[in-house]
Amino acid sequence: MTEPCYQTIELEVNGEPHDLTTPTHRTLLDVIREDLHLTGAKMGCNKGDCGCCTLLLDGQPVLSCLTLAVECDGRRVETIEGLAENGQLHPLQTAFLDTWAMQCGYCTAGMILSAKALLERCPEAGVEDIRAALGSVLCRCTGYVHIIEAVQRAAAAMRAPVQV
C-alpha cells in the first residue's frame, strides 16, 4: 500500500484564514467537516447527485464531495455556519424558518447557499431562476413549494432599503 501524498493549502473559510496539511485525495467536504468541524454541509450520495454537500467557493456553488481540497488552495469558502453576521441570521436563513421551508434539514445548507449565490448574482430572480439554481440540490421532504417561497421572501428582504 502506498502512502498518500500530502499538500499544505491555505483556505479562507467564512472569512477566517486556515493553513492545513491534507492528503491530496481528500475532498473539500472532508476538510470542512473533519478538520474544521463545520458540519452544516452533509454527505448525502458522495457522487454529486444530491447537492447536500454544496458550499460556496469564491461565491459559486460547488459540490464539495467531488471537489478536491487541494484544488481550493488560496480560495474563499463559505459554509452555512458563516452566513449569520453579528448574531443575526441571514435573510435566507430567516425566510427558511419563517416559511417552514425545511423538514429534516439535510438539504437545507445546500439550498440556502445555492440560493445565496443566485440572489447575489440576480437579486430580481424569478421562480424559474430559483428552480434552476436549486435544481442541483435534492429535497426528499418538502416538495419545494415552501423553499421557493422562502427564497422569494429573502430576495424581497435583501432588496429592501436598510432602515436605521
NORLIN-V436488 format. One record per backbone hydrogen bond with DSSP energy under -0.5 kcal/mol. CO is the residue of the C=O (numbers start at 0). NH is the residue of the N-H. Records with the same first field share a line. If there is no record, write none. Layout:
CO = NH + NH
This chain:
4 = 23
6 = 21
8 = 19
9 = 73 + 74
10 = 12 + 17
11 = 13 + 76
12 = 15
15 = 12
17 = 10 + 19
19 = 8 + 21
21 = 6
22 = 25
25 = 68
26 = 30
27 = 31
28 = 32
29 = 33 + 34
30 = 34 + 35
31 = 37
36 = 38
41 = 43
49 = 137
50 = 53
51 = 41
52 = 63
54 = 56 + 61
55 = 57 + 77
56 = 59
59 = 56
61 = 54 + 63
62 = 65 + 66
63 = 27 + 28
65 = 67
66 = 27
67 = 70
68 = 71
69 = 72
71 = 74
74 = 11
75 = 57
76 = 13
77 = 55
78 = 81
79 = 82
84 = 87
87 = 84
89 = 93
90 = 94
91 = 95
92 = 96
93 = 97
94 = 98
95 = 100
96 = 99
104 = 108
106 = 110
107 = 111
108 = 112
109 = 113
110 = 114
111 = 115
112 = 116
113 = 117
114 = 118
115 = 119
116 = 120
117 = 121
121 = 124
125 = 129
126 = 130
127 = 131
128 = 132
129 = 133
130 = 134
131 = 134
133 = 136
135 = 137
143 = 147
144 = 148
145 = 149
146 = 150
147 = 151
148 = 152
149 = 153
150 = 154
151 = 155
152 = 156
153 = 157
154 = 158
155 = 159
